[in-house]
Amino acid sequence: MKRVLITGAAGFLGSHLCDRFIKEGCYVIAMDNLITGRMENIEHLIGNENFHFVHHDVSNFVHVSGELDYILHFASPASPIDYLKIPIQTLKVGSLGTHNLLGLAKAKGARMLIASTSEVYGDPTVHPQPEDYWGNVNPIGPRGVYDEAKRFQEAITMAYHRYHNLETRIIRIFNTYGPRMRLNDGRVLPAFIGQALRGEDLTVFGDGSQTRSFCYVDDLVEGVYRLLLSDHIYPVNVGNPDEITISQFAEEIIELTGTSQKVIYKDLPINDPAQRQPNIDKAREILNWEPKVARSEGLEITFAYFKSLSGEELYKKDHNSFEQYIK
C-alpha cells in the first residue's frame, strides 16, 4: 500500500485528491492548518482506516512517522481575498513550507509533486501560455505575494531535483472549479454564483473583456495523478483551454441560475491578468490527458452543490470585501 502525504488536504483541491488516492488504494496522511481549508471537506473520510488527518502548518518543521512514497504539496491560499489578506503566510507556505517538505521527501526517499499555478505567468504577453513562457510578473505588486511564492516554489523544487536527485513533479494549475469551493472566497465562479443565489447584481471587475479558462475538478485531479506517476520532471500545464470572457461568463451564470440580475462593472485590480488560457500540448503528449467535462456539465454540478448550502453559508463573508485588497 502506497503511503501519501497531501498538504492543504482540507482545501478544495486537496480534499478531492484525498478522495482519489483513497480510491486508488493508498494510505493518505492529510495535513492542513485550516486557515483556509475546512474540515467539512474531508469529514466523510474521518474513520476510514486508510485516512489520517494531521492539524499542522507546513511552514513549521514537518514530521511524519513511517515510510512515505509520495508527497503532494497543495497547501497555500489560492484565492485573491485569501492571499491578499494573509500575504506573509502565503509567502511562507510557498517558501518555508516547500523547503520543509522537500527535506522530508529527501529523508523519506519520496517523490514530491508541487501545485504551482498559472499565476507564475502573471499578466501574460504570450497567448495561450506554454510552459516555456517565463511570465510577466510584478514582484512588488499586491498579487506578487502569491505569484512569487509559486515561482520560488518551482525554483527550489528544481534545485532539489538537480542537486539532490530528488524525484519531483511540477503541475501548473489553471482556473479549476467544482464542489467544495468556498462560496465567498473572491474567485470569479463562486462569486458570480453566490451573487446570483443572493439576488445580487453580478460584479465584473474591469470591462469584462479579460478571459479565463475553467477546468472541472475531476479533470484536474486526473491530470495530477497522471503527472505524479509519469517520468516528466518539468512543469506541465493542466487546465481547460476553452476560453471565455468574464462578461460572457457572467451571462452564462445568469442563464444557469435562472436569475434576472444585471451585470455591474467596477475598477480592475492591479496586475489582474487580461488573458488566461493554457497551452496543454505537453499534457496531451506526455500524460495523454485533456479535459473531458464540458463547462456546461461542470457548472450544473457545481451550481447544485452551492444551492445545497445552508443560508448561513450563502451569506457568510469569509473576509472583508475584495475591493479593500486590490488597490
SELOSE-102840 format. One line per field, with one value per residue (C-alpha): x, y, z; residue in one letter. Coordinates in steps of 0.05 Angstrom, whole numbers, plus 5000, padded with zeros to 4 digits. Each point is the difference from the previous one (the first is absolute). Example, Ala and Ser with C-alpha at 12.3 -4.5 7.8 and 13.67 -1.06 7.14 Angstrom:
residues 2
px: (5246:5027)
py: (4910:5069)
pz: (5156:4987)
rest: (A:S)
***
This chain:
residues 327
px: (5000:5029:5003:4984:5006:4953:5008:4943:4957:4939:4998:4961:5051:5034:4936:4985:5071:4989:4939:5038:5059:4956:4963:5067:5013:5051:5008:4990:5030:4962:5033:4968:5003:4928:5014:4962:4984:4936:4990:4932:5038:5031:4952:4974:5069:5007:4998:5026:5056:5043:4993:5034:4993:5056:4986:5066:5030:5053:5036:5026:5042:4961:5007:4964:5013:5013:5012:4974:4995:4970:4991:4950:5010:4934:5004:4992:4947:4976:4946:5014:4963:5041:5070:4988:4975:5055:5059:5055:4970:4993:5074:5021:4960:5029:5072:5009:4945:5027:5071:4976:4962:5058:5043:4949:4997:5076:5001:4945:5022:4931:4978:4973:4950:4989:4937:5023:4953:4986:5014:5075:4986:4973:4964:5025:5027:4997:4933:4983:5052:5050:5046:5062:4972:5034:4944:4987:4995:5004:5039:4980:4927:4945:4995:5075:4994:4965:5033:5071:4987:4981:5059:5048:4965:5016:5072:5016:4966:5044:5061:4985:4991:5065:5043:4970:4973:4932:4940:4957:4941:4970:4929:4976:4927:4953:4931:4966:4930:4951:4967:5035:5022:4987:4942:5029:5074:5006:5010:4956:4959:4976:4994:4951:4960:4997:4975:4948:4974:4996:4963:5057:5027:5061:5064:5050:5067:5026:4962:4988:5043:5053:4997:5003:4999:4963:5019:4954:5032:4995:5040:5052:5007:5010:5056:5034:4997:5029:5056:5019:5009:5035:5075:4995:5038:4983:4937:4937:4938:4935:4937:4944:5018:4926:5008:4944:4997:4978:4939:4979:5010:4956:4944:5010:4991:4937:4971:5022:4970:4936:5007:4987:5056:5041:5075:5036:5071:5054:5073:5048:5049:5074:5037:4937:5016:4966:5003:5005:4999:5045:5039:4991:5041:5048:4945:4970:5067:5032:4940:4950:4955:4948:4937:4938:4946:4967:4990:4925:5001:5049:4961:4936:5033:5034:4936:4963:5053:4996:4924:5005:5038:4965:4977:5054:5053:4969:5004:5064:5057:5066:5039:4989:4979:5045:5005:5038:5060:5006:5028)
py: (5000:5067:5053:5071:5066:5054:5070:5050:4937:5035:5050:4996:4963:4964:4967:4974:4972:4964:4967:4979:4970:4963:4972:4979:4958:5046:5019:5075:5046:5065:5063:5069:5059:5018:5074:4994:4925:4972:4935:4993:4984:4937:4980:4943:4969:5004:4929:4969:4953:5025:5074:5041:5074:5043:5072:5035:5060:4976:5066:4968:4937:4940:4931:4938:4932:4940:4995:5047:4986:5066:5071:5047:5071:5037:5044:5073:5054:5000:5054:5075:5017:4948:5016:5075:4996:4952:5017:4979:4931:4993:5015:4954:4940:5007:5008:4971:4950:4974:4997:4960:4951:4992:4983:4949:4970:4994:4966:4951:4988:5023:5030:5070:5037:5074:5039:5060:5046:5038:5062:4988:5029:5064:5046:4961:5030:4931:4968:4944:4988:4943:4972:5032:5070:5033:5048:5074:5008:5061:4975:5060:5006:4975:4934:4990:4964:4942:5004:5003:4948:4951:5020:4989:4934:4976:5025:4965:4936:4998:5015:4939:4958:5022:5003:4942:4958:5003:4974:5062:5020:5070:5012:5069:5004:5045:5023:4939:4994:4951:4979:5020:5068:5054:5042:5067:4992:5054:4955:5017:4937:4993:5075:5002:4941:5027:5068:4966:4957:5061:5041:5049:5030:4964:5040:5001:5034:5038:5003:4925:4987:4963:4924:4938:4925:4956:4927:4953:4971:4927:5015:5037:4943:4951:5045:5003:4924:4988:5050:4971:4931:5026:5009:5074:5047:5067:5042:4978:5043:4967:5038:5007:5041:5018:5075:5049:5074:5019:5037:4939:4957:5046:4991:4925:5001:5042:4950:4941:5027:5026:5067:5069:5041:5047:5004:5059:5021:5023:5019:4946:4977:5016:4949:4959:4955:5022:4930:4931:4938:4939:4969:4926:4969:4971:4970:4968:4973:4979:4981:4982:5049:5051:5025:4957:5040:5056:5066:4994:4932:5021:5063:4961:4956:5059:5041:4941:4997:5074:4997:4945:5045:5029:5072:5015:4977:5039:5066:4987:5048:4964:5065:5073:5024:4984:5073:5014:4960:5015:5071)
pz: (5000:4979:5055:4976:5036:4973:5027:4995:5006:5028:4943:4935:4958:5058:5023:4930:4996:5067:4969:4938:5037:5049:4939:4970:5063:5033:5072:5003:5053:4993:5028:5006:5048:4983:4987:4934:5000:5031:5037:4966:4936:5030:5056:4957:5003:5076:5026:4936:5020:4942:5018:5055:5011:5030:5020:4984:4965:4950:5007:5064:5003:4973:5030:4974:5031:4956:4926:4948:4925:4976:5025:4966:5022:4991:5063:4981:5000:4928:4995:4994:5064:5039:4975:5002:5072:5024:4956:5049:5010:4925:4989:5057:4977:4930:5025:5070:4991:4934:5029:5060:4956:4951:5059:5023:4930:4999:5068:4981:4929:4977:4934:5009:4956:5011:4982:4961:4963:4936:5042:4988:4931:5031:4950:4939:4936:4967:4985:5013:5053:4987:5054:4969:5008:5060:5017:5013:5076:5044:5061:5044:4980:5045:4962:5004:5067:4965:4932:5027:5054:4945:4956:5058:5014:4930:5005:5065:4977:4938:5043:5044:4938:4969:5064:5040:4942:5033:4961:4989:4957:4987:4979:4978:5016:4961:5026:5030:5028:5030:5065:5065:4976:5051:4977:5021:4988:4946:4940:4941:4994:5072:5005:4941:5024:5071:4975:4957:5057:5046:4947:4992:4936:4972:5009:4943:5013:4940:4934:4999:4939:5040:4990:5043:4986:5050:5014:5039:5062:4979:4937:5041:5050:4942:4973:5068:5007:4931:5009:5068:4969:4938:4989:4981:5047:4968:5010:4964:4990:5020:4984:4950:4938:4988:5008:5017:5018:5069:4972:4961:5061:5042:4949:5002:5076:4995:4950:5043:5064:4968:5033:4971:5030:4958:4994:5033:4987:5049:4995:4979:5054:4991:4957:4988:4939:4936:4970:5030:4955:5006:4944:5018:4945:5050:5043:4937:4977:5066:5043:4945:5038:4980:5034:4991:5037:4961:5036:4995:5034:5054:5016:5009:5052:5034:5002:5032:5053:5016:5002:5053:5048:5060:5001:5052:4951:4943:5037:5037:4986:5008:4999:4988:4931:4942:4981:5065:4975:4926:4999)
rest: (M:K:R:V:L:I:T:G:A:A:G:F:L:G:S:H:L:C:D:R:F:I:K:E:G:C:Y:V:I:A:M:D:N:L:I:T:G:R:M:E:N:I:E:H:L:I:G:N:E:N:F:H:F:V:H:H:D:V:S:N:F:V:H:V:S:G:E:L:D:Y:I:L:H:F:A:S:P:A:S:P:I:D:Y:L:K:I:P:I:Q:T:L:K:V:G:S:L:G:T:H:N:L:L:G:L:A:K:A:K:G:A:R:M:L:I:A:S:T:S:E:V:Y:G:D:P:T:V:H:P:Q:P:E:D:Y:W:G:N:V:N:P:I:G:P:R:G:V:Y:D:E:A:K:R:F:Q:E:A:I:T:M:A:Y:H:R:Y:H:N:L:E:T:R:I:I:R:I:F:N:T:Y:G:P:R:M:R:L:N:D:G:R:V:L:P:A:F:I:G:Q:A:L:R:G:E:D:L:T:V:F:G:D:G:S:Q:T:R:S:F:C:Y:V:D:D:L:V:E:G:V:Y:R:L:L:L:S:D:H:I:Y:P:V:N:V:G:N:P:D:E:I:T:I:S:Q:F:A:E:E:I:I:E:L:T:G:T:S:Q:K:V:I:Y:K:D:L:P:I:N:D:P:A:Q:R:Q:P:N:I:D:K:A:R:E:I:L:N:W:E:P:K:V:A:R:S:E:G:L:E:I:T:F:A:Y:F:K:S:L:S:G:E:E:L:Y:K:K:D:H:N:S:F:E:Q:Y:I:K)
***
